[in-house]
Structure formats: structure tokens, C-alpha cells
Amino acid sequence: MSNPPKLTSLLAPDEPAPFEVVCATGASPFVLTADHAGNLLPRALGDLGVPPSELARHIAWDIGVAALARALSVRLDACLILQTYSRLVIDVNRPPGSADSITPHSERTPIPGNCGLSAADVDARARAVFWPYHERIARALDQRAAAGRPTALIALHTFTPTYLDVARRFHAGVLYQDDTRLAHALLAHLRNEPALVVGDNEPYGMSDETDYTVPIHAGRRGLPYVELEIRQDLLADAAGVAAWADRLAALLVRAFADAFPT
């Protein structure tokens, strides 16, 4: 495995776009995002010095989130925007320039291809992956605002059952900042299911320093939102994906009606 060359440009014309849009004109008030849906690497970056076994792990992407997001989009008739490249290239849910934006290591795994980058290297990754993805989200939200359509942003993520040898007891987590309207309504519905252990800003919290998609696209616009984390082992097969998509589709609709009664 060799380290990638220094870059002035990144994605070749025949490489996949940095985002995919599903159900762009869906009737639902929900707009779904999946920041870490893919684990592709641009050819120009080689393998980042990371073996394939590591690129298949959660350090490279949110395992199961793409399948869940697609299933949820169908059930809700909701616009979905997925990001297709690995978060090891650049994390689109981290502020540009932050310590975790292009991480030199993830958990115990070093990422040699992310070390010693120049400002031009960093900018090339942002221009190829980060900005196009976020510009597409912004465009979707702008179009809905211009059409007078109600909108709530649902940011979908998954988390590993064990992190640095510590098991996580949560089945899911509901994340939010100051706007608790939709998050608290959804949290209440999820916690009505006795078999579920649901975290309130767990296993992660949300902040402007550690998150980008929700603070920028929902927070600055004053849109209702919730960020959802589902444990990856619960999405390991089609039955698990279907069960969680059914659950979330029903409960998001109820939570939205609770938070914003007509």
C-alpha cells in the first residue's frame, strides 16, 4: 500500500459523484440526509495506506445507514441526499479545518494518507466532496422554501455496538441542540417501546464544533430537525433494516404531528 500523491485535483470525470439524490420531489415534509453512507475512495488517493479490511469497518462509513435511509425514503416519500465517499477522505459532518475533518487516525487505526497534507491537498478534498454535498442539500432546502413547503431535516447515522472495547447499551440515540421540538417528541415515542434503550443525546452529543450538517442546514434556517443514530448490528440484514424503517417512518410522522399540530 502506497501513500497517495499530493493533489491539485481529485475526482476524475468517470468517478461517482460525491452525492446521490433519491426521491428529489417527494411529498413528505422530511428531507433525509446520510452523511456517511459510502466508503468510496477517489482513485487519486489510492488506499490512504489503509487495508481493505479497515475500509469495510465503521471507521470508514456508517454501516447500514444507506439501506435504512433508502427504505425510509420510500416509506415516507421523502427526499434523500446521500454522501458517497468515505469519511476518511473528508468528514462531511465536521466543520472544515477541525481536528476530525481529515483525521490522521480513527480509533486505533492510523490513516497514513491523511498525514502531512498541504493546504492545497485539504482544499482539493473539500472542493471534490465536502462542498458539492452541502451545496446540494442547500439547494434542495432553498427550493422547498421558495415553494413554501414545510420542511424538517432528518440526519441519519449509525454507530458501532462497541467502541474502543466498550460496549454500548443503546439501540438508538436522538441528538439535538437548542431546538428540542421534534427531537423530544420523537424521543418520547421511541421510549414508549419497552424493548428499546434510547439515548437522549447519547451515545453522542451535538455541537457546532463536532457537527456540521444539522447546525448549518437546519439551525441557521430555523428548520425543525432531529439527528438519529441507530446501532449498526440492528441493521445487519434486510429484516432489521425493514423493521427500523417501518418504526421510524411511523414515529417520525407522529412526532411531527405532535410537535407541529395543525
N, C-alpha and C positions, 0 to 999 in steps of 0.2 A: 504493500500500500504506500503510495507516494503522496506527499503533500501537494495541494493544488497550486497552480501558478498564481502570481499576482495578477490582478484583474483590472481591465479598463471597461470591459463589457461582460455580460454574464449569460443570459439566456439566448440560445441560438433560435433562429426563426422556426425551426421544426420541433422545438421543445414545448411541452404543455404550458398553457397559460398559468399564471400564479393564482387564479381563482376559477371556480365553476359556479354558475348560477343555475338554480333549479326553480321551476315554477315562478318565473320572474313577475308574472301578473296575477299571482294568487290572490284570492278574495279575502283571505284572513287578515285581521289587524296585526298579526305577528310577522315579524321579519326575523328569520333564524340565521345565526352565524356559527361557523365551525372553524375557529382559528387554526386548529392543529389537526385538520382532517387528513393531511397527506404526509408522506415521508419521502417524497422525491428529492433528489439532489441534482442541481444543474450539472451537466457534463463538465463544464469548465472548472468545477470544484473537485472533480474526482470523487473520492470516497471520504474526504475530510480526514483521512487517516484512521477511520473507524471501521471495524469489521462488520460484515453484513448482519451477524447475529445481534450486534448492538443497535444497528439501524432499524431492526424489527421491533425493538423494545420501546417501552413508553418514553424513554428519554428522547426519542426522535419524533413522536407524534402521540396523539390521544387515541389509543386503540379503541375501536368500536364506535367512535363518535360519528364517522361518516355514515355508517349504516343506520345508526339511530337518527341522525339528522335527516337523511333521505326519507326514512319511514315516517318521521314526524311531519315532514313537509307534505307528504301525500295525505296523511290523516287530517291535517289542518287546512290544506290548500294554501300553504304559506310559502312565500318567497324564502329561498335558502341560498346563502353565499358561503361556499367552502373554499378554504385555502389549501393549495395542493402540494406545497413544498415543505420539507421537514423544518421543524422549529430550530434544528441545529444549524440551518443556513442563516436564518434570522427569525427571531420570535416575534410574530406579528401582534402578540398581546403584551408586549413590553415597550415602554417608551424608547424611541431611537436614542442611542447613546447610553442607555442604562447598562448596569453591570451584567444583566442577564439577557440583553438584546442578542448578542452573539457570544454565547458562553464558551470559555475555553475548556470547561469540564462539566459533566452532568452526572450527579450522584458521584459514583466512584470511577466514572469513565472519562479519560482525557479525550479532548477533541483537538488533535494536533493542527488540523486545518483551520482552526479558529484562533490560532495564536500568532502574534506578530503581524496582525493585519494593518495595512496603511489606511489612512483616511479615505483614499480612493477605493480600496477594497470594500470597506464598510459601506460607502456610498453606492457602490455597484450592487451590492445585495439589497440595499433598501430600495433603490430605483427599480430593480428587477422584480422584487417580491412584495416588500412591505407596502410601498405607496400604491401600486396598482390595486392591491386587495382592498385597502382602505378607501381609495378613491371610488371603487365600485360600490362599496357599502354606502358611502356618502351620496353617490348618485341615486341609488335606489331610494334612500330616505328623502332626498330632495324632490324626487319625482312624486313620491307619495304626499309630501307636504304641499306641493303645487296643486295636486288633485284634491286636496282637502280630506285625505284618507286618514283615519285613526291608525296609529302605529305604536306597537310595543316591541322592543328589541329583546330577543331571547338568545343569549350567548351560551352555546352548548360546549361542554368539555367533559372529559373523563379523567379519572385518577386511578393510580395503581393501588392494588389491595395492600401492598407492603412497600414502605419507603424507608430505605436505609435500615432494613431489618426490623422495622417497627410496623406491626400490623395495624390496619385502620378498621375501626368497627363500623364506620358509617357506610350505609348503602348509597347515599346521595347527599349532596350539600346544596344549600341555597345561599347564594352570595349576592351582596348588595352593598351600597354605600348609604348616602343620606336619604334617598328616595326608597322608602320601605313599602310603598303601596302594593305593588304586585308581588314582591318577594314575600311579604308577611302573609298575604292571602294564600299564596301557593304553599308556603311552609306549613300553614295550618292544615290544608287539605292533605298534604303528604303525611303529616304526623297523625292524621286520623286513621292511617293504615297501621295497625298494631305490629305488623311484622317488620316494618321498616324502621331503621335508625337513621334519622335525617339531621344533618348538621346545619346549624344556624351560623353562617359564615365559617363553616368548617367543612372539609379539612383545610380550606384556605380562606383567608380574608381577601378583601378587595381594597385597593388604594390607587391613587393617581401615580404612585411610584412603582407599583408592581403590575398594573393593568393598563391597557390602552383602549381596547375596543369599546367597552361599556362607558368608561368615563368620557371618551371623546364623542362617540356617536349617539349615545343616549343622554349622558349627563349634560353636555353642553347644549343640547337641543331641548332639554326638559322632557324627554320622552320617558314613559314608563319602561321598565326593563326588569329582567332577572338574569343572573348567570347561574347555570345549572352544572353541577359536577355529578356524574354517575360513575360508580365503581366499575372498573373495566371487566372484572370477572363476571359481572351480571349481564354483560353484553357479548359473551363469548360465543354464542350461537344464535341462529335465526330466531329461536323461540324466546330467548332473553331479550333480543332487540325488539321483537314484536310486543312483548309484554310491557316493556318500558315505554315504547312509543304509544301504545294504547293508553297506558296510565297517564303519561304526560299530556297527551292530546286532550283527554277528558278534563284533567285537573287544571291545565292552563286556561281552558275556556271558562271553567267555573271560577277560577281565581280572578280572571279579568272581569267577569261579571260582578264579582264581589267588590273588587277594588274600584270599578268604574260603572256603577249601576246607571241604567238609562231611565 
